[in-house]
Amino acid sequence: MITERLVSEINRKTIIDLAENGTRFDGRKMNEFRKFKIETGIIPNAQGSALIELGKTKVLAGVKLSVGTPYPDKMDEGVLSTGAEMAPIASPNFERGPPSAQSVELARVVDRVIRESETIDTKKLCIKAGEKVWMVNLDFYALDMDGNLIDAGVLAGMAALLTAKLPKYDIEKDKIDFENFEGALPINGRPIGITFGKIGTKLICDPTESEEEVMSGRFTVGINDDGEICAIQKGGVAGFSPEEIMQVVEEGVRLASELRQALPEPKG
């Protein structure tokens, strides 16, 4: 996320000068992701959960399932609802209280990447058309902030969804049995979010917090399993030329293919 906290002019100039010369403060290449690891089954009482550590950024995702009423325009489809919490424990830039613009944007972009990829077969989440469907509640918690919460959120969210279990449901008693399960969620893909930041005239992928604080723009692409764009989100004031957008897309497809290998295989 692009924050408003000022960086010292020395650090700012160093980061910009490095970028203009094709290098970065942490030694990475301009199109190189940080090392990361994913752990699943972190929250015992959730139907699915995952923790991702992307460099020093940590994001926890949890999936809770409930039964509810479908939307009027999609009477035979289940519902995906996404939320995000950015607590002060993760960064001094985060504050307590109502959801910030940053947390709302984080939830919306992650939701869009997953929803528009159609990776969840929502029709298979229908229990009784027009009356009962499964509600998939996907929530994110930023535990440590060192940049690029969007890509970390997509990875954590997909890992949580891919390992989530669908409880048994007794429609006559309107009761969910959380001790027994039908199987995995109906998921048929693993979309990935790839974010590039613009510093001066250069593009960098997977920006750290320090880089986010000096970059003038951000461009995120969601890539599905077929290497197709399923979502786009631009942030910041900087513009992106057609050539820069093509660079982001081409690098995004390559990186998404690599990152996808770290996610569990779909079982739905």
C-alpha positions as protocol buffer text, in pm:
chain_id: "A"
residue {
  index: 1
  type: MET
  ca { x: 0 y: 0 z: 0 }
}
residue {
  index: 2
  type: ILE
  ca { x: 114 y: 359 z: -61 }
}
residue {
  index: 3
  type: THR
  ca { x: 125 y: 535 z: 279 }
}
residue {
  index: 4
  type: GLU
  ca { x: 146 y: 903 z: 374 }
}
residue {
  index: 5
  type: ARG
  ca { x: 426 y: 862 z: 625 }
}
residue {
  index: 6
  type: LEU
  ca { x: 731 y: 1060 z: 519 }
}
residue {
  index: 7
  type: VAL
  ca { x: 1059 y: 886 z: 462 }
}
residue {
  index: 8
  type: SER
  ca { x: 1377 y: 1073 z: 538 }
}
residue {
  index: 9
  type: GLU
  ca { x: 1509 y: 1253 z: 235 }
}
residue {
  index: 10
  type: ILE
  ca { x: 1830 y: 1051 z: 253 }
}
residue {
  index: 11
  type: ASN
  ca { x: 1646 y: 720 z: 234 }
}
residue {
  index: 12
  type: ARG
  ca { x: 1409 y: 853 z: -30 }
}
residue {
  index: 13
  type: LYS
  ca { x: 1693 y: 971 z: -254 }
}
residue {
  index: 14
  type: THR
  ca { x: 1884 y: 645 z: -203 }
}
residue {
  index: 15
  type: ILE
  ca { x: 1586 y: 429 z: -301 }
}
residue {
  index: 16
  type: ILE
  ca { x: 1508 y: 643 z: -607 }
}
residue {
  index: 17
  type: ASP
  ca { x: 1872 y: 655 z: -720 }
}
residue {
  index: 18
  type: LEU
  ca { x: 1907 y: 279 z: -681 }
}
residue {
  index: 19
  type: ALA
  ca { x: 1590 y: 219 z: -883 }
}
residue {
  index: 20
  type: GLU
  ca { x: 1702 y: 449 z: -1163 }
}
residue {
  index: 21
  type: ASN
  ca { x: 2022 y: 245 z: -1181 }
}
residue {
  index: 22
  type: GLY
  ca { x: 1835 y: -85 z: -1192 }
}
residue {
  index: 23
  type: THR
  ca { x: 1910 y: -198 z: -837 }
}
residue {
  index: 24
  type: ARG
  ca { x: 1726 y: -215 z: -505 }
}
residue {
  index: 25
  type: PHE
  ca { x: 1801 y: -154 z: -140 }
}
residue {
  index: 26
  type: ASP
  ca { x: 1770 y: -525 z: -51 }
}
residue {
  index: 27
  type: GLY
  ca { x: 1976 y: -642 z: -347 }
}
residue {
  index: 28
  type: ARG
  ca { x: 1688 y: -791 z: -545 }
}
residue {
  index: 29
  type: LYS
  ca { x: 1642 y: -757 z: -917 }
}
residue {
  index: 30
  type: MET
  ca { x: 1370 y: -519 z: -1034 }
}
residue {
  index: 31
  type: ASN
  ca { x: 1143 y: -813 z: -1130 }
}
residue {
  index: 32
  type: GLU
  ca { x: 1232 y: -1043 z: -839 }
}
residue {
  index: 33
  type: PHE
  ca { x: 992 y: -1151 z: -563 }
}
residue {
  index: 34
  type: ARG
  ca { x: 1106 y: -1189 z: -205 }
}
residue {
  index: 35
  type: LYS
  ca { x: 1141 y: -1535 z: -57 }
}
residue {
  index: 36
  type: PHE
  ca { x: 819 y: -1655 z: 103 }
}
residue {
  index: 37
  type: LYS
  ca { x: 664 y: -1949 z: 281 }
}
residue {
  index: 38
  type: ILE
  ca { x: 307 y: -2059 z: 338 }
}
residue {
  index: 39
  type: GLU
  ca { x: 167 y: -2253 z: 633 }
}
residue {
  index: 40
  type: THR
  ca { x: -189 y: -2387 z: 639 }
}
residue {
  index: 41
  type: GLY
  ca { x: -420 y: -2503 z: 918 }
}
residue {
  index: 42
  type: ILE
  ca { x: -312 y: -2217 z: 1146 }
}
residue {
  index: 43
  type: ILE
  ca { x: -655 y: -2144 z: 1300 }
}
residue {
  index: 44
  type: PRO
  ca { x: -813 y: -2457 z: 1455 }
}
residue {
  index: 45
  type: ASN
  ca { x: -1173 y: -2328 z: 1464 }
}
residue {
  index: 46
  type: ALA
  ca { x: -1172 y: -2198 z: 1105 }
}
residue {
  index: 47
  type: GLN
  ca { x: -1279 y: -2414 z: 811 }
}
residue {
  index: 48
  type: GLY
  ca { x: -958 y: -2311 z: 636 }
}
residue {
  index: 49
  type: SER
  ca { x: -662 y: -2090 z: 722 }
}
residue {
  index: 50
  type: ALA
  ca { x: -314 y: -1996 z: 605 }
}
residue {
  index: 51
  type: LEU
  ca { x: -23 y: -1777 z: 708 }
}
residue {
  index: 52
  type: ILE
  ca { x: 215 y: -1630 z: 452 }
}
residue {
  index: 53
  type: GLU
  ca { x: 551 y: -1474 z: 528 }
}
residue {
  index: 54
  type: LEU
  ca { x: 661 y: -1264 z: 231 }
}
residue {
  index: 55
  type: GLY
  ca { x: 996 y: -1125 z: 337 }
}
residue {
  index: 56
  type: LYS
  ca { x: 907 y: -952 z: 663 }
}
residue {
  index: 57
  type: THR
  ca { x: 540 y: -910 z: 566 }
}
residue {
  index: 58
  type: LYS
  ca { x: 306 y: -1153 z: 741 }
}
residue {
  index: 59
  type: VAL
  ca { x: -61 y: -1202 z: 651 }
}
residue {
  index: 60
  type: LEU
  ca { x: -303 y: -1446 z: 811 }
}
residue {
  index: 61
  type: ALA
  ca { x: -614 y: -1558 z: 621 }
}
residue {
  index: 62
  type: GLY
  ca { x: -911 y: -1745 z: 762 }
}
residue {
  index: 63
  type: VAL
  ca { x: -1218 y: -1903 z: 602 }
}
residue {
  index: 64
  type: LYS
  ca { x: -1547 y: -1935 z: 791 }
}
residue {
  index: 65
  type: LEU
  ca { x: -1849 y: -2099 z: 630 }
}
residue {
  index: 66
  type: SER
  ca { x: -2211 y: -2030 z: 709 }
}
residue {
  index: 67
  type: VAL
  ca { x: -2550 y: -2083 z: 544 }
}
residue {
  index: 68
  type: GLY
  ca { x: -2751 y: -1786 z: 424 }
}
residue {
  index: 69
  type: THR
  ca { x: -2985 y: -1647 z: 160 }
}
residue {
  index: 70
  type: PRO
  ca { x: -2855 y: -1598 z: -197 }
}
residue {
  index: 71
  type: TYR
  ca { x: -2843 y: -1263 z: -370 }
}
residue {
  index: 72
  type: PRO
  ca { x: -3163 y: -1182 z: -568 }
}
residue {
  index: 73
  type: ASP
  ca { x: -2976 y: -1178 z: -901 }
}
residue {
  index: 74
  type: LYS
  ca { x: -2791 y: -1505 z: -831 }
}
residue {
  index: 75
  type: MET
  ca { x: -3048 y: -1727 z: -664 }
}
residue {
  index: 76
  type: ASP
  ca { x: -2859 y: -2051 z: -732 }
}
residue {
  index: 77
  type: GLU
  ca { x: -2509 y: -1938 z: -635 }
}
residue {
  index: 78
  type: GLY
  ca { x: -2314 y: -1924 z: -311 }
}
residue {
  index: 79
  type: VAL
  ca { x: -2158 y: -1602 z: -185 }
}
residue {
  index: 80
  type: LEU
  ca { x: -1796 y: -1495 z: -131 }
}
residue {
  index: 81
  type: SER
  ca { x: -1740 y: -1214 z: 118 }
}
residue {
  index: 82
  type: THR
  ca { x: -1393 y: -1071 z: 182 }
}
residue {
  index: 83
  type: GLY
  ca { x: -1270 y: -849 z: 465 }
}
residue {
  index: 84
  type: ALA
  ca { x: -934 y: -720 z: 586 }
}
residue {
  index: 85
  type: GLU
  ca { x: -802 y: -588 z: 917 }
}
residue {
  index: 86
  type: MET
  ca { x: -485 y: -382 z: 944 }
}
residue {
  index: 87
  type: ALA
  ca { x: -421 y: -350 z: 1316 }
}
residue {
  index: 88
  type: PRO
  ca { x: -157 y: -128 z: 1481 }
}
residue {
  index: 89
  type: ILE
  ca { x: 34 y: -441 z: 1583 }
}
residue {
  index: 90
  type: ALA
  ca { x: 139 y: -476 z: 1218 }
}
residue {
  index: 91
  type: SER
  ca { x: 259 y: -120 z: 1162 }
}
residue {
  index: 92
  type: PRO
  ca { x: 264 y: 215 z: 1345 }
}
residue {
  index: 93
  type: ASN
  ca { x: 92 y: 355 z: 1035 }
}
residue {
  index: 94
  type: PHE
  ca { x: -222 y: 151 z: 1108 }
}
residue {
  index: 95
  type: GLU
  ca { x: -482 y: 280 z: 1352 }
}
residue {
  index: 96
  type: ARG
  ca { x: -761 y: 127 z: 1555 }
}
residue {
  index: 97
  type: GLY
  ca { x: -1122 y: 197 z: 1464 }
}
residue {
  index: 98
  type: PRO
  ca { x: -1338 y: 157 z: 1153 }
}
residue {
  index: 99
  type: PRO
  ca { x: -1182 y: -2 z: 841 }
}
residue {
  index: 100
  type: SER
  ca { x: -934 y: 235 z: 678 }
}
residue {
  index: 101
  type: ALA
  ca { x: -926 y: 313 z: 307 }
}
residue {
  index: 102
  type: GLN
  ca { x: -621 y: 87 z: 284 }
}
residue {
  index: 103
  type: SER
  ca { x: -794 y: -213 z: 440 }
}
residue {
  index: 104
  type: VAL
  ca { x: -1103 y: -162 z: 223 }
}
residue {
  index: 105
  type: GLU
  ca { x: -888 y: -148 z: -90 }
}
residue {
  index: 106
  type: LEU
  ca { x: -691 y: -456 z: 19 }
}
residue {
  index: 107
  type: ALA
  ca { x: -1010 y: -657 z: 67 }
}
residue {
  index: 108
  type: ARG
  ca { x: -1160 y: -539 z: -262 }
}
residue {
  index: 109
  type: VAL
  ca { x: -855 y: -610 z: -475 }
}
residue {
  index: 110
  type: VAL
  ca { x: -799 y: -957 z: -326 }
}
residue {
  index: 111
  type: ASP
  ca { x: -1171 y: -1029 z: -364 }
}
residue {
  index: 112
  type: ARG
  ca { x: -1163 y: -917 z: -728 }
}
residue {
  index: 113
  type: VAL
  ca { x: -866 y: -1136 z: -818 }
}
residue {
  index: 114
  type: ILE
  ca { x: -1033 y: -1444 z: -668 }
}
residue {
  index: 115
  type: ARG
  ca { x: -1390 y: -1365 z: -779 }
}
residue {
  index: 116
  type: GLU
  ca { x: -1316 y: -1260 z: -1138 }
}
residue {
  index: 117
  type: SER
  ca { x: -1098 y: -1564 z: -1198 }
}
residue {
  index: 118
  type: GLU
  ca { x: -1411 y: -1772 z: -1129 }
}
residue {
  index: 119
  type: THR
  ca { x: -1189 y: -2009 z: -934 }
}
residue {
  index: 120
  type: ILE
  ca { x: -1475 y: -2087 z: -694 }
}
residue {
  index: 121
  type: ASP
  ca { x: -1766 y: -2273 z: -853 }
}
residue {
  index: 122
  type: THR
  ca { x: -2037 y: -2077 z: -670 }
}
residue {
  index: 123
  type: LYS
  ca { x: -2318 y: -2283 z: -826 }
}
residue {
  index: 124
  type: LYS
  ca { x: -2189 y: -2588 z: -637 }
}
residue {
  index: 125
  type: LEU
  ca { x: -2232 y: -2386 z: -317 }
}
residue {
  index: 126
  type: CYS
  ca { x: -2609 y: -2377 z: -370 }
}
residue {
  index: 127
  type: ILE
  ca { x: -2803 y: -2589 z: -120 }
}
residue {
  index: 128
  type: LYS
  ca { x: -3156 y: -2498 z: -233 }
}
residue {
  index: 129
  type: ALA
  ca { x: -3203 y: -2242 z: -509 }
}
residue {
  index: 130
  type: GLY
  ca { x: -3360 y: -1921 z: -387 }
}
residue {
  index: 131
  type: GLU
  ca { x: -3342 y: -2025 z: -24 }
}
residue {
  index: 132
  type: LYS
  ca { x: -3015 y: -2164 z: 110 }
}
residue {
  index: 133
  type: VAL
  ca { x: -2656 y: -2129 z: -10 }
}
residue {
  index: 134
  type: TRP
  ca { x: -2312 y: -2151 z: 144 }
}
residue {
  index: 135
  type: MET
  ca { x: -2157 y: -1818 z: 243 }
}
residue {
  index: 136
  type: VAL
  ca { x: -1778 y: -1817 z: 218 }
}
residue {
  index: 137
  type: ASN
  ca { x: -1631 y: -1556 z: 450 }
}
residue {
  index: 138
  type: LEU
  ca { x: -1264 y: -1487 z: 376 }
}
residue {
  index: 139
  type: ASP
  ca { x: -1087 y: -1255 z: 621 }
}
residue {
  index: 140
  type: PHE
  ca { x: -732 y: -1122 z: 626 }
}
residue {
  index: 141
  type: TYR
  ca { x: -524 y: -998 z: 916 }
}
residue {
  index: 142
  type: ALA
  ca { x: -200 y: -808 z: 860 }
}
residue {
  index: 143
  type: LEU
  ca { x: 35 y: -926 z: 1134 }
}
residue {
  index: 144
  type: ASP
  ca { x: 357 y: -759 z: 1014 }
}
residue {
  index: 145
  type: MET
  ca { x: 377 y: -495 z: 745 }
}
residue {
  index: 146
  type: ASP
  ca { x: 676 y: -463 z: 518 }
}
residue {
  index: 147
  type: GLY
  ca { x: 499 y: -393 z: 191 }
}
residue {
  index: 148
  type: ASN
  ca { x: 287 y: -563 z: -75 }
}
residue {
  index: 149
  type: LEU
  ca { x: -11 y: -676 z: 134 }
}
residue {
  index: 150
  type: ILE
  ca { x: -214 y: -731 z: -184 }
}
residue {
  index: 151
  type: ASP
  ca { x: -2 y: -1011 z: -331 }
}
residue {
  index: 152
  type: ALA
  ca { x: 52 y: -1162 z: 14 }
}
residue {
  index: 153
  type: GLY
  ca { x: -324 y: -1146 z: 72 }
}
residue {
  index: 154
  type: VAL
  ca { x: -406 y: -1329 z: -251 }
}
residue {
  index: 155
  type: LEU
  ca { x: -154 y: -1603 z: -173 }
}
residue {
  index: 156
  type: ALA
  ca { x: -275 y: -1644 z: 186 }
}
residue {
  index: 157
  type: GLY
  ca { x: -639 y: -1630 z: 79 }
}
residue {
  index: 158
  type: MET
  ca { x: -601 y: -1892 z: -191 }
}
residue {
  index: 159
  type: ALA
  ca { x: -404 y: -2122 z: 41 }
}
residue {
  index: 160
  type: ALA
  ca { x: -681 y: -2090 z: 300 }
}
residue {
  index: 161
  type: LEU
  ca { x: -955 y: -2158 z: 43 }
}
residue {
  index: 162
  type: LEU
  ca { x: -772 y: -2451 z: -116 }
}
residue {
  index: 163
  type: THR
  ca { x: -738 y: -2624 z: 221 }
}
residue {
  index: 164
  type: ALA
  ca { x: -1085 y: -2535 z: 353 }
}
residue {
  index: 165
  type: LYS
  ca { x: -1337 y: -2809 z: 427 }
}
residue {
  index: 166
  type: LEU
  ca { x: -1711 y: -2790 z: 361 }
}
residue {
  index: 167
  type: PRO
  ca { x: -1910 y: -2901 z: 670 }
}
residue {
  index: 168
  type: LYS
  ca { x: -2213 y: -3125 z: 649 }
}
residue {
  index: 169
  type: TYR
  ca { x: -2546 y: -2942 z: 656 }
}
residue {
  index: 170
  type: ASP
  ca { x: -2886 y: -3075 z: 760 }
}
residue {
  index: 171
  type: ILE
  ca { x: -3136 y: -2871 z: 562 }
}
residue {
  index: 172
  type: GLU
  ca { x: -3435 y: -3010 z: 755 }
}
residue {
  index: 173
  type: LYS
  ca { x: -3291 y: -2905 z: 1091 }
}
residue {
  index: 174
  type: ASP
  ca { x: -3111 y: -2602 z: 942 }
}
residue {
  index: 175
  type: LYS
  ca { x: -2799 y: -2709 z: 1129 }
}
residue {
  index: 176
  type: ILE
  ca { x: -2433 y: -2717 z: 1031 }
}
residue {
  index: 177
  type: ASP
  ca { x: -2223 y: -3007 z: 1159 }
}
residue {
  index: 178
  type: PHE
  ca { x: -1876 y: -2861 z: 1202 }
}
residue {
  index: 179
  type: GLU
  ca { x: -1741 y: -3196 z: 1324 }
}
residue {
  index: 180
  type: ASN
  ca { x: -1804 y: -3374 z: 992 }
}
residue {
  index: 181
  type: PHE
  ca { x: -1726 y: -3261 z: 640 }
}
residue {
  index: 182
  type: GLU
  ca { x: -1850 y: -3314 z: 284 }
}
residue {
  index: 183
  type: GLY
  ca { x: -1510 y: -3247 z: 132 }
}
residue {
  index: 184
  type: ALA
  ca { x: -1313 y: -2956 z: -11 }
}
residue {
  index: 185
  type: LEU
  ca { x: -1458 y: -2633 z: -143 }
}
residue {
  index: 186
  type: PRO
  ca { x: -1542 y: -2643 z: -517 }
}
residue {
  index: 187
  type: ILE
  ca { x: -1227 y: -2469 z: -638 }
}
residue {
  index: 188
  type: ASN
  ca { x: -1084 y: -2520 z: -986 }
}
residue {
  index: 189
  type: GLY
  ca { x: -796 y: -2274 z: -1007 }
}
residue {
  index: 190
  type: ARG
  ca { x: -523 y: -2081 z: -831 }
}
residue {
  index: 191
  type: PRO
  ca { x: -522 y: -1712 z: -934 }
}
residue {
  index: 192
  type: ILE
  ca { x: -221 y: -1504 z: -835 }
}
residue {
  index: 193
  type: GLY
  ca { x: -186 y: -1130 z: -777 }
}
residue {
  index: 194
  type: ILE
  ca { x: 131 y: -958 z: -899 }
}
residue {
  index: 195
  type: THR
  ca { x: 202 y: -598 z: -800 }
}
residue {
  index: 196
  type: PHE
  ca { x: 455 y: -359 z: -953 }
}
residue {
  index: 197
  type: GLY
  ca { x: 541 y: -17 z: -813 }
}
residue {
  index: 198
  type: LYS
  ca { x: 671 y: 282 z: -1008 }
}
residue {
  index: 199
  type: ILE
  ca { x: 973 y: 465 z: -868 }
}
residue {
  index: 200
  type: GLY
  ca { x: 1089 y: 747 z: -1089 }
}
residue {
  index: 201
  type: THR
  ca { x: 1082 y: 594 z: -1436 }
}
residue {
  index: 202
  type: LYS
  ca { x: 1140 y: 237 z: -1321 }
}
residue {
  index: 203
  type: LEU
  ca { x: 906 y: -50 z: -1233 }
}
residue {
  index: 204
  type: ILE
  ca { x: 973 y: -287 z: -942 }
}
residue {
  index: 205
  type: CYS
  ca { x: 777 y: -594 z: -838 }
}
residue {
  index: 206
  type: ASP
  ca { x: 683 y: -690 z: -483 }
}
residue {
  index: 207
  type: PRO
  ca { x: 770 y: -352 z: -327 }
}
residue {
  index: 208
  type: THR
  ca { x: 877 y: -332 z: 37 }
}
residue {
  index: 209
  type: GLU
  ca { x: 724 y: -76 z: 272 }
}
residue {
  index: 210
  type: SER
  ca { x: 1014 y: 164 z: 219 }
}
residue {
  index: 211
  type: GLU
  ca { x: 973 y: 136 z: -157 }
}
residue {
  index: 212
  type: GLU
  ca { x: 596 y: 185 z: -129 }
}
residue {
  index: 213
  type: GLU
  ca { x: 652 y: 508 z: 60 }
}
residue {
  index: 214
  type: VAL
  ca { x: 848 y: 663 z: -227 }
}
residue {
  index: 215
  type: MET
  ca { x: 679 y: 507 z: -529 }
}
residue {
  index: 216
  type: SER
  ca { x: 439 y: 725 z: -724 }
}
residue {
  index: 217
  type: GLY
  ca { x: 212 y: 452 z: -852 }
}
residue {
  index: 218
  type: ARG
  ca { x: 113 y: 88 z: -822 }
}
residue {
  index: 219
  type: PHE
  ca { x: -22 y: -157 z: -1077 }
}
residue {
  index: 220
  type: THR
  ca { x: -164 y: -497 z: -980 }
}
residue {
  index: 221
  type: VAL
  ca { x: -266 y: -771 z: -1222 }
}
residue {
  index: 222
  type: GLY
  ca { x: -454 y: -1087 z: -1133 }
}
residue {
  index: 223
  type: ILE
  ca { x: -344 y: -1387 z: -1340 }
}
residue {
  index: 224
  type: ASN
  ca { x: -544 y: -1711 z: -1367 }
}
residue {
  index: 225
  type: ASP
  ca { x: -409 y: -2061 z: -1432 }
}
residue {
  index: 226
  type: ASP
  ca { x: -425 y: -2012 z: -1809 }
}
residue {
  index: 227
  type: GLY
  ca { x: -202 y: -1705 z: -1790 }
}
residue {
  index: 228
  type: GLU
  ca { x: -495 y: -1472 z: -1859 }
}
residue {
  index: 229
  type: ILE
  ca { x: -566 y: -1142 z: -1686 }
}
residue {
  index: 230
  type: CYS
  ca { x: -865 y: -1171 z: -1451 }
}
residue {
  index: 231
  type: ALA
  ca { x: -828 y: -842 z: -1261 }
}
residue {
  index: 232
  type: ILE
  ca { x: -645 y: -509 z: -1277 }
}
residue {
  index: 233
  type: GLN
  ca { x: -606 y: -240 z: -1010 }
}
residue {
  index: 234
  type: LYS
  ca { x: -409 y: 84 z: -1032 }
}
residue {
  index: 235
  type: GLY
  ca { x: -313 y: 294 z: -731 }
}
residue {
  index: 236
  type: GLY
  ca { x: -126 y: 621 z: -682 }
}
residue {
  index: 237
  type: VAL
  ca { x: -100 y: 931 z: -899 }
}
residue {
  index: 238
  type: ALA
  ca { x: 150 y: 810 z: -1158 }
}
residue {
  index: 239
  type: GLY
  ca { x: 39 y: 710 z: -1503 }
}
residue {
  index: 240
  type: PHE
  ca { x: 148 y: 391 z: -1682 }
}
residue {
  index: 241
  type: SER
  ca { x: 225 y: 386 z: -2052 }
}
residue {
  index: 242
  type: PRO
  ca { x: 102 y: 101 z: -2275 }
}
residue {
  index: 243
  type: GLU
  ca { x: 460 y: -29 z: -2285 }
}
residue {
  index: 244
  type: GLU
  ca { x: 482 y: -28 z: -1905 }
}
residue {
  index: 245
  type: ILE
  ca { x: 148 y: -207 z: -1874 }
}
residue {
  index: 246
  type: MET
  ca { x: 264 y: -473 z: -2117 }
}
residue {
  index: 247
  type: GLN
  ca { x: 582 y: -513 z: -1914 }
}
residue {
  index: 248
  type: VAL
  ca { x: 378 y: -564 z: -1596 }
}
residue {
  index: 249
  type: VAL
  ca { x: 153 y: -817 z: -1769 }
}
residue {
  index: 250
  type: GLU
  ca { x: 437 y: -1016 z: -1924 }
}
residue {
  index: 251
  type: GLU
  ca { x: 638 y: -1027 z: -1602 }
}
residue {
  index: 252
  type: GLY
  ca { x: 319 y: -1093 z: -1407 }
}
residue {
  index: 253
  type: VAL
  ca { x: 237 y: -1404 z: -1612 }
}
residue {
  index: 254
  type: ARG
  ca { x: 590 y: -1538 z: -1557 }
}
residue {
  index: 255
  type: LEU
  ca { x: 593 y: -1467 z: -1183 }
}
residue {
  index: 256
  type: ALA
  ca { x: 241 y: -1600 z: -1131 }
}
residue {
  index: 257
  type: SER
  ca { x: 338 y: -1930 z: -1289 }
}
residue {
  index: 258
  type: GLU
  ca { x: 629 y: -1960 z: -1044 }
}
residue {
  index: 259
  type: LEU
  ca { x: 438 y: -1853 z: -732 }
}
residue {
  index: 260
  type: ARG
  ca { x: 142 y: -2080 z: -811 }
}
residue {
  index: 261
  type: GLN
  ca { x: 359 y: -2386 z: -753 }
}
residue {
  index: 262
  type: ALA
  ca { x: 374 y: -2305 z: -381 }
}
residue {
  index: 263
  type: LEU
  ca { x: -5 y: -2337 z: -343 }
}
residue {
  index: 264
  type: PRO
  ca { x: -188 y: -2664 z: -274 }
}
residue {
  index: 265
  type: GLU
  ca { x: -354 y: -2834 z: -570 }
}
residue {
  index: 266
  type: PRO
  ca { x: -732 y: -2778 z: -604 }
}
residue {
  index: 267
  type: LYS
  ca { x: -934 y: -3070 z: -466 }
}
residue {
  index: 268
  type: GLY
  ca { x: -1285 y: -2947 z: -541 }
}
